[in-house]
Amino acid sequence: MGPRKKSNKFHALVGSSGEDLVQRLSEPKDYINELSHEVLCHIFRYLPMKDIMCMECLSRKLREAVTLYLRVVKVVDLCAGHWWEYMPSGFTDSSFLLLLKKMPDLEQLYGLHPRYLERRRIRGFEAFSIPGVLEALQACPNLLGVETSHLELVEAIWNYMPQVHILGKFRNRNGAFPIPAENKLTVPINAKIQTLHLVGVNVPEIPCVSMLRHLYLKWVRLTKPQPFKDFLCVSLRTFVMRNCAGPTNSLKYVPLITGLASARNLEQLELVRVPFLGGLIQHVVEDSWRSGGFRNLHTIAFGACKNALEVDLGYLIITAARRLHELRIQPSLTKDGVFSALKMAELEFPQFETLHLGYVDEFLLQCKMSHSELVKYGLADVIENPGIITDIGIKVVNEVFTNIKYLLIYNCPHLHNPHHWITDQSRWSRLVDLTLVRCHAIKLESFSQFVELLPSLEFICLDQMFREPPKGCARVGLSAGTGIGVSSALVSNQNSNNDNEDHHHHNEPNMPPPPINNINNQRRRQQQQHDALFSVLKCFLANVYTR
């Protein structure tokens, strides 16, 4: 049997449609449309919601896949995990309702941070309003929680959807001081929220919120006469109250302190410009420490608290000694007696690391308002003086806190000889970071000797350690701490004097001689300061590079 002849059908096909076949082969292949709906839905899990919504208009298959994905999705983030950003713009009440209706199984909605919401619907205009958002949220029967940062929206959710939790950390984004009148929030007793972070808000009162774990109040005005009457947050772990305008009567803060003592898991307590009754914390600690009140604190901060006493701070430190990590003390409590009493108590602080003496809140340091203006806006009447701790008190500090790593001292003018801070019992062996600010009286020669004996030191910060120029330095062109010498100002003065000698010889006996001796003495002292400072840096660098 002979060989079979090749069929000419393929050649005929190529000849008839060869150009179309070559064109199809040259076009890029659409791999996306070849994927199954299941694979596309799995890919959508890794894409931002904004990109998923844009895919609906690309092809029919992608539109079907997006519909299937939204039908089964349970967790949606409109900000793609960036809680500080805003949700995509362009939403209206109708479009947002249409989107959420496509997600019947939605349980958690994150990133509901609109740039602007109308308070009510506008007839004849497609707006994005609070009633429209509530209608869309109510269209999701399985919704459990929402993350938002809008004050009016969160209050509306509490009022009309009380079963919905506020997810994540609630932080309002329009906080300011002085507090805008439109920034107001009423917290209900049954609010389902764990973290409440309010900045620049008018709040009537802080009620009993059982789920609340972290409460941060900054520039908050408490409008009711008894704002802490029902305060009781047993699950609280963090309580920060900074520069809030509340009642001026110290007795009205008694429920606040007793309520904090009832929070057995409280870990962080920061009170700045809170005029609580002096001695109150002492009595509350005496009554509650056996049942666990304040025993789990790891951070304690007192700043500009008008009536705070040493016993209030001391009792808190003693109660929290086992877990205390960080301590910030306002200038009026930065005294030798505080640490001497702690030494006599013979306590151990195994986890203590950070100490800030003379603590002043950053707002009070940077605020350009006068003291009378701050009082006008409702802040407590407090004027802080410098800390009065001496070298003896600092020497006791490391005898009490033997594991201290970070030490910051601010505006303590009674410190002179850091070399005397070291004793046989106080070696500062673990000190890593040392910051001194506005400690003008410290002698740099003694400080240099102190640095030489610190084996673990890695960072030194000396800020505003030189006083203002003495009187007369401006006239001769000298600045404090420079040690530059006689500047051109003195030379110009001398030249002008020479010119006067040529033209006004009769005034020569009445002209005072230039204070050359005083200038030389000033230069010599400044040069000694710089030599001592250089030796400090030299010792510090030598210790670091040796390790």
Number of C-alpha atoms within 10 A of each C-alpha: 3 4 5 6 6 7 8 9 9 10 10 11 11 14 10 11 10 13 10 11 12 11 9 11 9 9 8 7 10 8 7 11 13 10 12 12 17 11 11 20 20 12 12 16 14 10 11 15 17 14 10 20 14 12 15 16 10 9 11 12 19 22 17 13 23 21 16 17 22 23 16 14 17 16 16 21 19 21 19 17 12 12 20 12 15 18 21 15 10 10 16 17 19 15 15 17 20 13 13 21 19 19 23 17 18 24 18 20 21 22 24 22 22 20 13 13 19 13 13 12 16 11 7 6 8 13 19 24 20 22 17 22 22 17 15 19 22 16 18 18 13 16 21 16 20 21 22 23 24 21 20 18 21 22 18 16 20 22 14 11 16 15 15 20 19 26 19 17 17 19 20 19 15 16 17 14 12 14 18 13 9 11 18 19 16 16 20 16 15 15 23 19 22 20 21 19 15 25 23 23 27 22 19 20 22 22 19 20 22 17 17 20 20 21 19 17 18 20 22 29 26 20 14 14 14 18 21 22 18 16 19 23 24 20 19 25 21 21 18 16 18 23 24 24 22 24 23 16 12 15 14 19 22 16 17 17 19 20 21 24 25 19 21 21 20 26 21 20 18 19 19 23 23 27 24 23 20 17 16 20 23 17 13 21 23 13 13 16 17 11 12 17 25 28 25 20 25 21 21 20 20 25 25 28 24 20 17 22 17 18 18 20 20 18 21 22 23 19 20 23 20 18 18 25 19 19 20 20 21 25 24 24 26 24 22 18 15 18 24 17 15 20 17 9 11 10 14 16 19 15 17 22 20 20 20 19 23 28 25 21 17 8 10 16 8 8 10 10 9 9 15 10 11 19 13 12 14 19 24 23 16 16 10 14 13 17 23 18 23 18 19 18 20 21 23 24 22 22 24 22 23 22 19 25 19 19 16 17 21 21 22 25 16 16 22 18 20 21 20 15 22 19 13 6 12 17 17 25 16 16 22 18 17 17 15 20 17 18 22 19 15 20 17 23 19 16 20 22 18 19 21 18 17 19 18 17 22 16 14 15 12 13 13 14 17 17 13 12 13 11 7 12 15 13 10 19 15 23 16 16 19 14 17 13 17 16 11 12 14 16 13 12 14 13 12 11 14 12 11 14 13 8 9 11 9 9 10 12 8 7 8 7 8 12 10 10 9 11 17 13 11 19 20 14 14 19 17 16 19 17 13 19 18 14 19 22 15 14 18 23 15 12 18 13 8 8 9
